[in-house]
C-alpha cells in the first residue's frame, strides 16, 4: 500500500451521527488520508471536519463523495476496493434496522473481505484500526490467490 492511504467511510442513517463524532475526534489523523464516502455520509463528514479545521489543515482535507449507498454508492465503493484504490473501510452499519439495499451492503463487505481490506463495522473497531501503528507504514495485505477457483472446470 502507498503511504498516503485512502479510507472509505460509510454509515447507515441511524449511525451517521456516530461516524461524524468519530471523524471529529480523529480529525487530525484523518487529514493525513484521502477519504472516500458514500453520498450523504460524505457531505456530513466533510462539513463537520471543515468546521473543526482552518487554514492549511482545511486545504489538506480530501473527501470524495460517491452516490448514496442505495443509489449505487456501495457498489461504486466495492469497485474501488477491487481496483486497489481503497485501503481501509469504516462501515458503521445498523444491525437493528433492515436496509432496502441489504444485498449491496453484503456485497461491499464481501468484496472488502475478498481483497483483505481492514474493515471496521463498529466504533470500537474503528478506534483500534485508526490507532494501529500499521496505519502510518507501508503495508501490503496478503490477497488470496483465486487462480484455482478461476480455472475450475465448469460443467454446462
PyMOL commands that set and color helices and strands:
alter all, ss='L'
color gray80, all
select helices_A, chain A and resi 13-25+27-30+39-52+55-59+69-71+73-82+102-114+123-130+133-136+147-150
alter helices_A, ss='H'
color red, helices_A
select strands_A, chain A and resi 6-11+34-37+62-65+88-92+118-120
alter strands_A, ss='S'
color yellow, strands_A
deselect
rebuild
show_as cartoon
